[in-house]
Amino acid sequence: MSAEALRALLARVRYEVLPARATEEKVLAHVPRDVVVTVTASPVKGLEPTLALTERLTAHGFRVVPHVPARLLRDDAHLKDVAERLRAAGVDDVFVPAGDADPPAGPYDGALPVLRTLDELGRPFPQTGITGYPESHPLIHDDITIQSMWDKRAHATYIVSNMCFDPRVLGDWIARIRRRDVTLPVYVGVAGPVQRAKLLAMATKIGVGESTRFLTKHASWFLRFATPGGYVPERLLDRGAQAFTAPSAGVAGLHLFTFNQIAETERWRRALLDRLA
């Protein structure tokens, strides 16, 4: 990847954070106002921590994209209340995944019905993101996940890919969705420079049930982060150069999973930008 292309990607980043007790303080201390902050939602704690943190960060002048998982919404009235609350806070962009709550809190078991209801509410958010799966979903066939993106394309404005450590898989997936005429811009999901010890500490703070599910579902992540030289973000970016920067790829930027290692992520990004200058 050319230095210029990599700098362009690093300039168009989104930082995904978890709504923990110290998150607001970390964002204020380390994240520039021109970096978009996305706030996850917990199936254990519900939407309230996400909404509250979103309101506080927007009040500080950040552009914030809250996650609004379908399976955390109780009904249409709840979705309407959430939309009104976020619009009142100045939010113009939401990310709508299906979510992991099992069972769902209400009638929504996937993102598409929520997207349709938002349309019926007059599309309160100019920007709406949906999930992409570069690697196989544990419960859904790959062709179905791509078909799902096709079904949702009329209701969304961009795709965020799930975390992937293999640039070849990412490149193949981008090519596949383009062949299926899914033309929405893609933000490539990339793990930041995560330290395994801090990742484990974070996992234990998100609740016992969630922590167990998190560790079970993502055991391979810890192996990658723990192995010396096993994962370096810039190496993934460099090896994915052609896939990420080809005009036909339609990559809008990077979605960096910080795991709340916010200072470390921004320090890494700044150092890499300086090195490429």
C-alpha positions as CSV (number, residue, x, y, z in Angstrom):
1,M,0.0,0.0,0.0
2,S,1.4,3.4,-0.8
3,A,2.0,5.8,2.0
4,E,-0.5,8.2,0.6
5,A,-3.3,5.5,0.4
6,L,-2.6,4.3,3.9
7,R,-2.6,7.9,5.3
8,A,-6.0,8.4,3.6
9,L,-7.4,5.3,5.3
10,L,-6.0,6.3,8.7
11,A,-7.5,9.7,8.3
12,R,-11.0,8.2,7.8
13,V,-11.3,6.2,11.0
14,R,-14.1,5.3,13.4
15,Y,-13.2,4.2,17.0
16,E,-15.5,1.6,18.5
17,V,-15.8,1.9,22.3
18,L,-17.7,0.1,25.0
19,P,-19.9,2.1,27.4
20,A,-17.9,1.4,30.5
21,R,-17.4,3.7,33.5
22,A,-14.2,5.3,32.3
23,T,-15.0,5.5,28.6
24,E,-16.1,9.1,28.5
25,E,-12.9,10.2,30.3
26,K,-10.7,8.2,27.9
27,V,-12.4,9.6,24.8
28,L,-12.2,13.2,26.1
29,A,-8.5,12.7,26.9
30,H,-7.3,11.0,23.7
31,V,-9.7,11.2,20.8
32,P,-9.6,14.1,18.4
33,R,-13.0,15.7,17.6
34,D,-12.7,14.8,13.9
35,V,-12.6,11.0,14.7
36,V,-16.1,9.4,14.8
37,V,-16.8,7.4,17.9
38,T,-19.1,4.4,17.8
39,V,-20.6,3.1,21.0
40,T,-21.5,-0.6,21.4
41,A,-24.6,-2.0,23.2
42,S,-24.6,-4.8,25.7
43,P,-27.2,-7.6,25.7
44,V,-26.8,-7.8,29.5
45,K,-26.9,-4.1,30.3
46,G,-29.3,-3.0,27.6
47,L,-29.4,0.2,25.6
48,E,-29.4,2.7,28.4
49,P,-25.6,2.9,28.9
50,T,-25.2,3.3,25.1
51,L,-27.7,6.1,24.9
52,A,-26.4,7.9,27.9
53,L,-22.8,7.8,26.8
54,T,-23.8,8.9,23.3
55,E,-25.6,12.0,24.8
56,R,-22.6,13.0,26.9
57,L,-20.1,12.6,24.1
58,T,-22.2,14.5,21.6
59,A,-22.6,17.3,24.2
60,H,-18.7,17.4,24.2
61,G,-18.7,18.0,20.4
62,F,-18.0,14.4,19.2
63,R,-19.8,12.8,16.2
64,V,-21.1,9.7,17.8
65,V,-22.7,6.6,16.2
66,P,-24.6,4.5,18.7
67,H,-25.3,0.8,18.1
68,V,-29.0,0.1,18.2
69,P,-29.2,-3.8,18.1
70,A,-32.6,-5.1,16.9
71,R,-32.8,-7.7,19.6
72,L,-32.6,-5.1,22.4
73,L,-35.7,-3.2,21.2
74,R,-38.9,-4.0,23.0
75,D,-41.4,-2.9,20.3
76,D,-42.1,-0.2,17.7
77,A,-42.8,2.4,20.5
78,H,-39.4,1.7,22.1
79,L,-37.6,2.2,18.7
80,K,-39.5,5.5,18.2
81,D,-38.5,6.7,21.7
82,V,-34.8,5.7,21.1
83,A,-34.8,7.5,17.7
84,E,-36.3,10.7,19.2
85,R,-33.9,10.7,22.1
86,L,-30.9,10.3,19.7
87,R,-32.1,12.9,17.3
88,A,-32.6,15.3,20.3
89,A,-28.9,14.7,21.1
90,G,-27.9,15.6,17.6
91,V,-27.1,12.1,16.4
92,D,-27.4,11.7,12.6
93,D,-25.9,8.2,12.2
94,V,-26.8,4.9,13.8
95,F,-25.5,1.4,13.4
96,V,-28.1,-1.3,13.4
97,P,-26.9,-4.9,13.9
98,A,-29.1,-7.8,14.8
99,G,-27.4,-8.1,18.2
100,D,-26.8,-11.1,20.5
101,A,-29.6,-10.9,23.0
102,D,-31.2,-14.3,23.3
103,P,-34.1,-14.3,23.5
104,P,-34.8,-10.9,21.9
105,A,-36.4,-8.2,24.1
106,G,-39.3,-7.9,21.6
107,P,-40.5,-8.8,18.1
108,Y,-37.3,-7.8,16.2
109,D,-35.0,-10.8,15.6
110,G,-32.9,-9.1,12.9
111,A,-31.9,-5.7,11.6
112,L,-34.2,-5.6,8.5
113,P,-37.5,-5.1,10.3
114,V,-35.9,-2.3,12.4
115,L,-34.6,-0.6,9.2
116,R,-38.1,-0.8,7.7
117,T,-39.6,0.7,10.8
118,L,-37.1,3.6,10.7
119,D,-38.2,4.2,7.1
120,E,-41.8,4.4,8.3
121,L,-40.7,6.9,10.9
122,G,-39.4,9.1,8.1
123,R,-35.7,8.1,8.1
124,P,-34.7,10.1,11.2
125,F,-31.0,9.3,10.6
126,P,-29.4,10.4,7.3
127,Q,-26.7,7.7,7.8
128,T,-27.5,4.1,8.8
129,G,-25.0,1.3,9.0
130,I,-25.4,-2.5,8.8
131,T,-23.1,-5.4,9.5
132,G,-21.0,-7.3,7.0
133,Y,-19.4,-10.8,7.7
134,P,-16.1,-11.3,5.9
135,E,-15.7,-14.6,7.8
136,S,-18.4,-17.2,8.2
137,H,-21.1,-16.4,10.7
138,P,-21.4,-19.2,13.3
139,L,-25.1,-19.6,12.7
140,I,-25.7,-18.2,9.2
141,H,-24.5,-19.4,5.8
142,D,-22.2,-17.0,3.9
143,D,-24.7,-16.7,1.0
144,I,-27.4,-15.7,3.4
145,T,-25.4,-13.0,5.0
146,I,-24.6,-11.5,1.6
147,Q,-28.3,-11.8,0.6
148,S,-29.2,-10.1,3.8
149,M,-27.0,-7.1,2.8
150,W,-28.7,-7.1,-0.5
151,D,-32.1,-7.0,1.2
152,K,-31.0,-4.2,3.5
153,R,-29.2,-2.1,0.9
154,A,-32.2,0.2,0.2
155,H,-32.6,1.0,3.9
156,A,-28.9,1.6,4.8
157,T,-26.1,3.9,3.7
158,Y,-23.0,1.9,4.6
159,I,-21.6,-1.5,5.8
160,V,-19.2,-2.1,8.7
161,S,-17.3,-5.4,8.4
162,N,-16.9,-7.6,11.4
163,M,-13.4,-7.9,12.7
164,C,-11.2,-10.0,10.4
165,F,-7.4,-10.8,10.7
166,D,-6.9,-12.2,7.2
167,P,-6.5,-9.6,4.4
168,R,-7.1,-12.2,1.7
169,V,-10.4,-13.1,3.3
170,L,-11.3,-9.5,3.5
171,G,-10.4,-8.8,-0.1
172,D,-12.4,-11.9,-1.3
173,W,-15.4,-10.8,0.7
174,I,-15.4,-7.3,-0.7
175,A,-15.1,-8.7,-4.3
176,R,-18.0,-11.1,-3.6
177,I,-20.4,-8.4,-2.3
178,R,-19.5,-6.2,-5.3
179,R,-20.2,-9.0,-7.7
180,R,-23.6,-9.3,-6.0
181,D,-24.2,-5.6,-6.8
182,V,-24.1,-4.6,-3.1
183,T,-22.7,-1.1,-3.7
184,L,-22.8,0.5,-0.2
185,P,-19.6,1.9,1.0
186,V,-17.6,-0.4,3.4
187,Y,-15.8,0.5,6.6
188,V,-13.2,-2.3,7.1
189,G,-13.3,-3.6,10.6
190,V,-9.7,-3.8,12.0
191,A,-8.5,-4.5,15.6
192,G,-6.3,-1.8,17.0
193,P,-3.0,-2.5,18.7
194,V,-4.6,-4.6,21.5
195,Q,-2.7,-5.9,24.5
196,R,-3.9,-9.3,25.5
197,A,-3.7,-8.6,29.3
198,K,-5.9,-5.5,28.8
199,L,-8.3,-7.3,26.6
200,L,-8.8,-10.0,29.3
201,A,-9.3,-7.2,31.9
202,M,-11.9,-5.6,29.7
203,A,-13.7,-8.8,29.1
204,T,-14.0,-9.5,32.8
205,K,-15.6,-6.0,33.3
206,I,-18.5,-6.4,30.9
207,G,-20.4,-8.9,33.1
208,V,-20.0,-12.5,34.0
209,G,-22.4,-13.9,31.4
210,E,-21.2,-11.6,28.6
211,S,-17.6,-12.2,29.5
212,T,-18.0,-16.0,29.2
213,R,-19.7,-15.6,25.9
214,F,-17.1,-13.2,24.7
215,L,-14.2,-15.4,25.6
216,T,-15.8,-18.5,24.2
217,K,-16.8,-16.9,20.9
218,H,-13.5,-15.1,20.4
219,A,-10.9,-17.5,21.8
220,S,-8.8,-17.3,18.6
221,W,-8.5,-13.5,19.0
222,F,-6.5,-14.0,22.2
223,L,-4.1,-16.4,20.5
224,R,-3.5,-13.8,17.8
225,F,-2.9,-11.0,20.3
226,A,-0.8,-13.1,22.6
227,T,1.6,-14.6,20.0
228,P,4.8,-12.5,19.5
229,G,4.4,-10.8,16.1
230,G,1.0,-12.6,15.7
231,Y,-1.0,-9.5,15.0
232,V,0.2,-6.0,13.9
233,P,-2.5,-3.8,12.5
234,E,-0.3,-2.1,9.9
235,R,0.8,-5.4,8.5
236,L,-2.9,-6.3,7.8
237,L,-3.4,-3.0,6.2
238,D,-0.3,-3.3,4.1
239,R,-1.2,-6.9,2.9
240,G,-4.7,-5.8,2.1
241,A,-3.5,-2.8,0.1
242,Q,-5.0,-3.8,-3.3
243,A,-8.3,-4.9,-1.9
244,F,-8.8,-1.8,0.3
245,T,-7.7,0.9,-2.1
246,A,-9.0,-0.3,-5.5
247,P,-11.7,2.1,-6.7
248,S,-14.0,-0.8,-7.3
249,A,-13.7,-1.8,-3.6
250,G,-15.7,1.2,-2.3
251,V,-13.8,1.2,1.0
252,A,-14.8,4.4,2.9
253,G,-12.4,4.1,5.8
254,L,-11.4,2.0,8.8
255,H,-13.6,0.9,11.7
256,L,-11.1,0.3,14.6
257,F,-12.1,-1.9,17.4
258,T,-10.4,-0.3,20.4
259,F,-11.6,-2.7,23.2
260,N,-11.5,0.5,25.2
261,Q,-7.7,0.7,24.7
262,I,-8.4,4.2,23.4
263,A,-5.1,6.0,24.3
264,E,-3.1,3.1,22.8
265,T,-5.1,3.1,19.6
266,E,-4.8,6.8,19.0
267,R,-1.1,6.8,19.9
268,W,-0.6,4.0,17.3
269,R,-2.6,5.8,14.6
270,R,-0.7,9.1,15.2
271,A,2.7,7.4,15.2
272,L,1.9,5.6,11.9
273,L,0.6,8.9,10.3
274,D,3.8,10.6,11.4
275,R,6.0,7.8,10.0
276,L,4.2,8.0,6.7
277,A,4.3,11.8,6.4
